[in-house]
Amino acid sequence: MAKQHKAVALISGGLDSLLAAKVILDQGVHVEGINFYTGFCVEGHTHAIRQKDKSKPKRNNALWVAEELGIKLHIVDVVEEYKDVLVNPKHGYGANMNPCLDCKGFMVKKALQWIKENDFDFIITGEVIGQRPMSQRKSTMPIIARESGADDLLLRPLCAKFLPETKPEKEGWVKREELLDISGRSRKPQMALANQFGFVDYAQPAGGCCFLTDKKYSDRLVDLWETRNDKNYELDDVMMLKVGRHLRPKPHFKMIIGREEGENKFMEGYRKQFVHLRASSCMGPLVLIDGELAAEDEALAAQITARFSQGRDENSVVVELTDKTGVAKLIAVKPLAENGILEEWRI
């Protein structure tokens, strides 16, 4: 019997990686998926936290893709290794803090290491020429293959007919004539292919799977680095940038204000790590202080906390301020009049 060749597919949870893996599966290749967790993945975080997203399915889309395909999925934590990719990208950033070209190269390199360790033959990605302005251009795709070390072991089934033949094609492991020639930013060809394969309820195409492509999130990350004068970060930092309103009234402290019940509950888990405030004379959000809150800043922080409480129109609101040791005190303040100042502080 002829040997059944084996490929590992980079599975983000999006439509493209689903289709790329399916195209190769249908050629009789044994396919398994690999998903790299960087900490910046959108998967599940916001949907699981915020009440307004209750109607959205609480699922890991990468696992859903693997289930639809009937393949095994390997989830690999690369949070620590990824720090160098984000902090020192050789090819720079995209429109925001997204080091897309370095990121893709990093993941393909990790996949190459994986196939060598697990006796697999080649790597599949769902990349499409012209779809992403930084990493998915005809001029940048060879960079990913070369710098990752994967070279012609990297197959992009969705746009393979626009690219040079890879080893799987040359060796007859896959049939080039059954690969595709999709290009450009439109997802209509992929959606038509998904319909042909019978896939429904897949993740919204072009929805983005990384917070680093989001301007608001990127601005918060840059603010974090600038105020700390240090680009190092921990996973807790990554998580806290995803929730709440972020206001910086003074250079030395930032306020993270829960926007609704789901975020307040999530932030409760971090309460003991931060000085925190909450209105006690009425309902209001949990507020975490990132930085050093000087004694002379306490009244201002309490006023802002009161401003976001249900007592915002009252003459006085009592706010409870608790330090990191758990010692609390009450401060009666008049809620801050907005007057546009909150927008100036918003990150």
TORGU-487733 format. One record per residue: x, y negated, z negated of N, C-alpha, C in turn; residue in one letter. Coordinates in pm, whole numbers, plus 50000, padded with zeros to 5 digits. Layout:
XYZXYZXYZa
...
% end
This chain:
500845012050000500005000050000500874987650000m
500424977350072501164964750073501074958249936a
502144951649899502174944749771501174933249769k
500424931949660499544920449644500364909149584q
500464898149654501254886949606500464878949504h
501204871849419500584864949305500944850049308k
499944841949281500144827449278499564821649150a
500184811049103499604803648990499104790249044v
497894786749007497264774349053497214764148941a
497674751948970497524741148872496054737348868l
495424739448753493994737048737493774725048645i
493294714148702493004702348621491574702748568s
490724710048638489304710048606488494702548709g
489194696248804488524688748910488164697449028g
487474691449124486984698749241488124703749329l
489154695649348490224699549441490964712149396d
491294712949268492014724749221491124737149225s
489834735249204488884746349216488884751849358l
488804742849456488744747149596490054753149643l
491174747149603492484752149646492684766549599a
492334769149475492484782749422491544792449494a
490324787949523489344796549590489824800349731k
490384790749803490864793449939491924804549939v
492794804149839493854814449833493324827649779i
492414827149684491784839349635491114847049749l
490474839549838489754845849949490684852250051d
491984849750037492954856350125493544868750059q
492974872649946493404884949881494594883549789g
495004871249762496124868849670495604869249526v
496394874749437496054874449294496404860449242h
495404853449189495594839749142495274838748993v
496134832048921495854828148783496044812948773e
495384806848678495454792448663496354788248549g
496864775948559497654770348450497234755748432i
497024751948307496584738448274497524732748170n
498114721148199499074715148108498404704048027f
498454705547895497824695747806498864685347763y
498664672847807499604662047778499184653447659t
497914654447619497364645547517496554634247577g
496814631247705496124620147772494984625047860f
494704637947854493634643547936492284638347889c
491434634847984490084629947952489214641247900v
489514653547943488704665247911488094665247772e
486784663547766486054665947642486154655547533g
487214647547528487414638847412486284628747394h
486104620047494485094609647483483694615547478t
483454625647561482134631847564481794638247429h
482774643947363482524650747237482324640847123a
482904628947134482874619247025481654610247030i
481364604647148480364594047157478944599447173r
478034593747095476644597847098476004595247235q
476454584447302475834580947430476124591247538k
477114599947512477464610247610476844623847575d
475854623747484475264636347439474724644847553k
474184638247656473554645647766474584652647855s
475834648547847476864654647932477314667947872k
477604677747955478004690747902479314689947826p
479344695747707480564695747625481374708047665k
482144706547769482904717947817484294713547858r
485194722947857486514720747914486424724648061n
486544714948150486324717648292487344727448351n
488564727548295489554737048345489104751348314a
488574753548194488054766848159486844770348244l
486014760148271484844762448356485264766748496w
486284760248552486794763848684487284778348684v
488044781948581488574795648573487434805848566a
486394802348492485254811448481484534812848615e
484354801548685483704801948816484494810748914e
485814809848906486664817348998486894831648952l
486634834248824486904847448769488374850348752g
489134839848716490574841548698490994838248555i
492164842848520492734839748389493314825648391k
493144818148280493704804648270494674803948153l
495854798748179496864796848076496914781848042h
496624778247918496674764347874497984762347799i
498794752947848500134750947794500254736947734v
500594736147607500774723347538502134717547575d
502134705747641503384699147680503454685047621v
502734682747511502654669347451504034663547425v
504914671247363506244665947328507114663947452e
507124673747542507934672747663507484661247753e
506184658547749505624648447839506024634247799y
506444632347676506794618947630507854612547720k
508854620147759509914614547842509394610747980d
508424618348031507824615148162507134601548154v
506394599248046505644586748031506544574948000l
507504577047913508344565847868509414562147971v
509934572148043511034569548137510744575248276n
509684570648343509384576348474510384571648581p
511024581048644512014577948747511394569848862k
510134573148894509484566749008508494555748965h
508544552048839507714541048792506264544848771g
505444534348750504034536248719503164532548839y
501914537048834500934533348933500314519948896g
499034518248925498364505548897498314502548748a
498324513048666498314511248521499534518348462n
499374525648354500524532248293500614546848336m
500154549648457500134563348508501404566348589n
502254575048537503484578748611503194590648703p
502264588848797501684600148870502714608648944c
503664602249008504634609949086505524618248995l
506004612248888506824619648791505994630348722d
504734627248694503844636548626503634649148709c
503314647248836503084658848923504364667048938k
505484660248953506754667448962507054675348837g
506764669448723506974676248594506114688848585f
504844687748624503954699248612504314710348710m
504724706648830505144716748926506434723648878v
507314715848818508554721648763508234731548652k
507274728048565506864737148458506214749648517k
505434747848623504804759348688505844768448751a
506894762448808507974770348868508664778848761l
508904772748647509484780048534508574791648495q
507274789048495506304799248455506284810948553w
506314808248685506234819448780507494827948775i
508624821748745509864829448732509814838648611k
509224833648503509144841448380508094852448388e
507104850748478505974860048483505884867848613n
506944867248694507034875048818505894871848914d
505604858948931504644854449032505434849349153f
504754847349264505454844449389505464829849430d
504344822749407504314808849451503304800649371f
503244787649401502444777949325501424771449417i
500224769349365499154762649439498794749649367i
498584738949441498004726749384496844722249474t
495994713849420494844708849495495104695449560g
496354691849580496694678849638496164677349781e
495774665049813495284661649947496004649049994v
496564649350112497284637750166496364625550173i
496854614450119496114601950126495064599950020g
494944609549928493884608449828494294599749711q
495534600649668496044592549557497124583349612r
497074570449576497994560749635499454562549596p
499704569349486501094570549441501684584349470m
501014594849427501624608049435501194616349554s
500064612849616499554621249724499614613949858q
500834610649897501094605250030502024614850102r
501984614450233502824623750310504294621450280k
504654608850247506044605650218506474609850078s
505514611149985505884614549848505744629449817t
504944636449894504774650749867506074658649875m
506954655749972508244662849973509094659849849p
508934647949792509694644449671509304653649556i
508004656149541507534665049435508104679049453i
508034684049575508544697649602510044698449577a
510774688149621512234688349608512694686449463r
512184676149396512684672949263512204682849158e
511114689649182510644699949088511444712849103s
512104714349218512834726649246511974737249312g
510664734349329509774744449388510004746049537a
510384735249605510644735549749509494742349826d
509794752749904508734758549987507914769349915d
508054769949782507164778649703505914771049660l
505844758249697504694749949662503764748949782l
502544754149767501554754249874500364745449835l
499994736449927498814727849908497754732350008r
496894741649971495974747750068495014738050135p
494634727250067493614718350122494134709550236l
495444707250239496004698850347497214705350412c
497334718450398498524725650445498814723750593a
497794722050675498004721050820498674707950862k
498734698350768499444685850795500894686450747f
501264697250682502584698350618503384709650680l
504714709550661505534720550713505144733850649p
505404744550721505094757850668505884760550540e
505214766950447505864770850322506234785750329t
506964790350230507374804450229506174813950232k
505104811450153503954820650159503374821950300p
503454811050379502944811550516503934818850608e
505204815450594506224821550679506304836650658k
506154840850532506284855050499504994862850522e
503924855750556502664862550581501874866050456g
502244859950344501474862250220500094855850231w
500034844650303498754838150333498724834950482v
497534833450535497364830150676497204815150692k
498124808950764498084794450781496794789950850r
496294798250943495094794351017493854793450926e
493924799550808492804799150714492984788250608e
494074780750617494274769350528493604757150592l
493594745750522492754734550563493534722250606l
492794712650661493414700250710492624688150658d
492394687950527491674676850464492664665550435i
492234653250458493074641650426492174629850393s
492784619750328492054607550299491354607750165g
490744596450132490154594549999488724599649989r
488044601550100486674606450094486644620650039s
485674623249953485524636849899484434644749971r
483894639150078482814646150148483234659850200k
484464661250258484864674650304484934684750189p
485444680350074485524689349959484134693049908q
483234683249906481884686049857481154695549952m
481394694050082480804703250179481354717250161a
482674718150133483304731250111482774737549984l
482584729549880482034734649755480634740449777a
479844733449857478504738349890478564751449967n
479544752350057479734764650135480084776350044q
480904773749943481314784349849480264787049743f
479264778249732478234780149631478554774449495g
479504765049490479854758749362478914746949336f
478314746849219477484735649176477894731549035v
477494719648994477754714948859479244713648830d
480054711248934481484709048913481714694748862y
482914692248812483244678948759483114668648870a
482654656748834482434646048931483714643149009q
483704644449141484904641549219485374627249199p
486694625449195487324612249180487034605949045a
486574613848949486264608248817487494605148735g
488634611048772489864608548698489984617948580g
491144623748559491324633448450492374628748351c
492834616248363493914611448277493624597248232c
493674594848101493414581548047494434571248094f
495604575548136496644566048176496304558748306l
495314563648380494874556648500493874545648468t
493414545148341492414535448299493094522748249d
492704511148301493364498548265493214495348117k
492014496948064491794493647923492674502247833k
492714515147861493554524047781495024520347796y
495454517547917496854513847942497224501047868s
496314491247867496574478847795496774481547646d
495994490447592496114493947450497454500847422r
497864509447514499134516447497500294506547501l
500284497247596501334487147606501354478547480v
500184474847431500094467047307500714474747190d
500434487547182501004496047076502514495847081l
503074497747201504534498047216505154484447184w
504524473847232505094460347211505084456347064e
504004459346994503914455146854504814463546764t
505064475946804505964484446725507414482946769r
507594476646887508924475446946509574489246961n
508754498846999509214512647009508214520247097d
508714527247198507824534447288507514548647241k
508024552447126507684565647075506224565647032n
505584577147035504204578246993503924592446946y
502864593946869502434606946822501044609846880e
500604622246870499304625946925498184618046859l
498314615146729497294607146661497174593246724d
498304587446766498264574346834497454575446963d
497714586047037497034588247165495524589147143v
495124596447038493704598247011493034585246968m
493714577446884493094565246832492924554646939m
493754555047043493604545547152492344548247234l
491754559847217490584563847297489264559347237k
489274555147110487994552447044487924538246989v
486704533046977486464520346909486784507946989g
486374496446932486844483446979488214481046916r
489124475646993490454472346940490624457246945h
490784451146830490994436746821492314434146749l
493064424146796494304420346728494194405546688r
493674402846567493534388946521494874382246490p
495844390446447497184385346414498214394946475k
499404390146504500404398946566500744411346482p
500604410246350501064421146264499974431246226h
498734429546272497754440046247496664440146355f
496124452146374495054454446470493894460946397k
492674457846440491474463946383490854473346485m
490554485546442489864495246526488474496946469i
487464492946545486094491946495485214502146565i
484614511046488483724521046547482544514546617g
482204519746735481124513746813479784520446790r
479784532446738478544539546713478824551546624e
477764558846588477854569246487478914579746521e
478954584146647479914594546684481344590146661g
481664577746698483024572746677483324570946529e
482344565946452482564564346308482894577746242n
482174588146283482444601446225483834606346263k
484214604146388485554608146432486624600546354f
486434587546337487414579246267487524582446118m
486464588146062486504592145921487674601445894e
488014609645992489114619045974490464612245958g
490554599545997491814592045988491794581745874y
490674581345801490454570845702491574569845600r
492084581145553493084580845447494464576545497k
494644575845627495934571645682496014556545703q
494894549645690494834535345719494144527645606f
494544515045588493674505945515492384505245596v
491234505745527489994505645602488924497345531h
487974492645610486904484045559485564489045609l
484544485945529483174488945569482224480145489r
481214474845554480214466845484479514475745382a
479334470645259478664478645156477274473345123s
476984460945160475664455345130474674457645244s
475154463445352474304466645466474994477345550c
474324482245651474924492245739475964485545829m
477024492845859478054487345946479084497845983g
479944494746079480924504546128482104506346032p
482804517346049484084519245982485124511446061l
486014504645989487064496646052488414501245997v
489324505246085490664509246045491644498146078l
492614496045990493644485846010494944492646050i
495394489946171496674495246219497704483946207d
498664485646118499654475246092499624471445945g
500164459945915500244455345776499254444045753e
498304446445665497294436445630497764428945507l
498234416645526498694408445413497484403745333a
497754399845207496664395445118495894383845179a
496614374845246495954363145304495124366645429e
495264378845478494494383145595493224390745558d
493074394245431491974402745390490614396345415e
490484383445388489204376645407488814376545554a
489794373945643489514373845786489084387645832l
489784398045789489414411645827488004415045778a
487674410445658486344412845603485284405245684a
485574393145725484644385245805484354391945939q
485404397346000485224404246129484414416946109i
484704424246002483934436345971482464432945953t
482184421945880480804417545858480144413645989a
480914407846080480384403446209479804415246288r
480394427046273479924438746346478934447246266f
478544442446148477564449646066476154444846096s
475174451346035473784447046052473494434045979q
474444429445899474274416645827474934405045898g
475204406346026475944396046099475274382346094r
473934382046075473224369246071472964364245929d
473444371645830473264367545690474304357245649e
474034350245541475004340545489476174347245418n
475914359345365476974366345292476814381445307s
477924388245330477964402745337479074407645246v
478794417945170479824423845083480534434945160v
481844433845169482664443445242483584450645144v
483644463745156484554471545072485854473945148e
486974470045089488304471945148489044482345064l
489524492845129490214503745059491634504945112t
492604505045021493994506245066494374520945086d
495614523445128496034537045161496104546245040k
496124540544920496144548744799494744552244752t
493734546744818492354549544781491734539344688g
492494528944652491984518344564491114508944646v
489894506344599488944498044674488614485244597a
488254475144674487754462844614486684456944705k
485804448844644484714442744718485024428244749l
484704424144870484944410344914483644405044974i
483114394144920481904387944974482324376945072a
481844377945196482254368445299481054364545386v
481194353445454480244349645558480724355945689k
479854363045759480304369445883480914359245980p
481934363446049482614354746143481684350946257l
481634337846286480904333446405481714337246528a
481074342946627481834348346741482544337346820e
481834328046878482404316446946483514319947047n
483444331747105484414335547206485744340447153g
485974338847021487284342346966487524357446970i
486464365346955486634379846956487164384747090l
486734378347197487204382247330488694379447345e
489164368747283490604365547289491434376147215e
490844382047113491554391947034491434406147092w
490514407947183490214421447231491374427247313r
491654439847288492704446847362492014456847456i
% end
